Amino acid sequence: MVCIFRGDWPYNRPVFVWSETLTSIPDALRHKVEIVRGQLSTVLASLEDRGFSRLKVGGGKTIHRLLAEDLVDELIISRIPILLGGGPLFDSLPAPLQSDDFSTGSFAGGLVKSQYARKR
């Protein structure tokens, strides 16, 4: 979705798009977005070698794969009081992932944000 973005660019840091099928970035985004591919653990190690040790990840399927491979150290879940149903985020995982809740807060409109640290 980031590759069809219209309007002012909202990100002030590098954006990496993990894709096995995408081959190019639109010219307008070429200096803002980089395609990464391969095994997630290898991609994350490569990004960490380049100095990117804290990543914000979007996309339910990508997050689910990171969770399934136990590659998430911290998870921030924001909830709004509207149930949409479905989605791949917490579909079956190979094993339970124990975490500690280190911050939960509520905001205007019923938004609730919780931060969890993975127990290892």
JOHUDA-V776152 format. One record per residue. N is the residue number from 1. PHI is phi in whole degrees, -180 to 180 (* if undefined). OMEGA is omega in degrees with one decimal (NA if undefined). Layout:
n->N phi->PHI omega->OMEGA
n->N phi->PHI omega->OMEGA
This chain:
n->1 phi->* omega->-177.8
n->2 phi->-64 omega->-177.1
n->3 phi->-78 omega->176.3
n->4 phi->-112 omega->-177.2
n->5 phi->-62 omega->176.8
n->6 phi->-122 omega->177.3
n->7 phi->98 omega->-179.9
n->8 phi->-68 omega->-179.3
n->9 phi->-68 omega->-173.0
n->10 phi->-89 omega->-173.0
n->11 phi->-103 omega->179.1
n->12 phi->-109 omega->176.2
n->13 phi->-140 omega->-178.8
n->14 phi->-59 omega->177.7
n->15 phi->-118 omega->177.8
n->16 phi->-112 omega->177.8
n->17 phi->-110 omega->177.9
n->18 phi->-86 omega->-176.8
n->19 phi->-152 omega->174.1
n->20 phi->-95 omega->-175.7
n->21 phi->-117 omega->-178.0
n->22 phi->-68 omega->-177.1
n->23 phi->-115 omega->-179.3
n->24 phi->-150 omega->179.0
n->25 phi->-112 omega->176.4
n->26 phi->-56 omega->-177.1
n->27 phi->-51 omega->-177.2
n->28 phi->-65 omega->-177.5
n->29 phi->-111 omega->-171.9
n->30 phi->-55 omega->-178.6
n->31 phi->-95 omega->-177.7
n->32 phi->-117 omega->-173.1
n->33 phi->-129 omega->177.1
n->34 phi->-128 omega->175.7
n->35 phi->-82 omega->172.7
n->36 phi->-122 omega->-179.3
n->37 phi->-148 omega->179.6
n->38 phi->117 omega->177.7
n->39 phi->-62 omega->-177.1
n->40 phi->-57 omega->-178.7
n->41 phi->-62 omega->178.5
n->42 phi->-70 omega->178.3
n->43 phi->-61 omega->-179.8
n->44 phi->-63 omega->178.1
n->45 phi->-63 omega->178.9
n->46 phi->-64 omega->178.3
n->47 phi->-65 omega->177.9
n->48 phi->-64 omega->176.5
n->49 phi->-60 omega->179.2
n->50 phi->-89 omega->176.4
n->51 phi->99 omega->179.0
n->52 phi->-100 omega->-176.1
n->53 phi->-103 omega->177.4
n->54 phi->-123 omega->-176.9
n->55 phi->-116 omega->170.5
n->56 phi->-99 omega->-174.0
n->57 phi->-117 omega->174.8
n->58 phi->-121 omega->179.3
n->59 phi->105 omega->-175.0
n->60 phi->-55 omega->-178.5
n->61 phi->-67 omega->179.1
n->62 phi->-66 omega->178.8
n->63 phi->-61 omega->179.2
n->64 phi->-60 omega->179.2
n->65 phi->-65 omega->176.5
n->66 phi->-63 omega->177.6
n->67 phi->-64 omega->-178.6
n->68 phi->-62 omega->178.2
n->69 phi->-93 omega->179.4
n->70 phi->54 omega->-178.7
n->71 phi->-108 omega->-178.1
n->72 phi->-107 omega->177.5
n->73 phi->-93 omega->-178.2
n->74 phi->-139 omega->-177.8
n->75 phi->-129 omega->175.5
n->76 phi->-112 omega->-179.5
n->77 phi->-117 omega->175.9
n->78 phi->-108 omega->-177.8
n->79 phi->-123 omega->173.7
n->80 phi->-114 omega->-174.3
n->81 phi->-81 omega->175.0
n->82 phi->-133 omega->178.9
n->83 phi->-93 omega->-179.8
n->84 phi->-94 omega->-179.3
n->85 phi->83 omega->176.8
n->86 phi->68 omega->177.9
n->87 phi->105 omega->-173.6
n->88 phi->-93 omega->-168.0
n->89 phi->-54 omega->-175.9
n->90 phi->-112 omega->173.8
n->91 phi->-57 omega->-171.4
n->92 phi->-47 omega->176.0
n->93 phi->-111 omega->-178.0
n->94 phi->-64 omega->-179.6
n->95 phi->-158 omega->175.6
n->96 phi->-61 omega->177.6
n->97 phi->-113 omega->-179.4
n->98 phi->-80 omega->179.8
n->99 phi->-140 omega->173.6
n->100 phi->-105 omega->174.9
n->101 phi->-82 omega->179.6
n->102 phi->-109 omega->176.2
n->103 phi->-166 omega->173.0
n->104 phi->-140 omega->179.1
n->105 phi->-145 omega->177.3
n->106 phi->-114 omega->-174.4
n->107 phi->-133 omega->-179.9
n->108 phi->-55 omega->177.9
n->109 phi->79 omega->177.9
n->110 phi->90 omega->177.7
n->111 phi->-65 omega->175.6
n->112 phi->-126 omega->180.0
n->113 phi->-121 omega->178.3
n->114 phi->-122 omega->177.0
n->115 phi->-117 omega->-177.3
n->116 phi->-125 omega->174.3
n->117 phi->-111 omega->-178.2
n->118 phi->-67 omega->172.8
n->119 phi->-81 omega->179.7
n->120 phi->-121 omega->NA
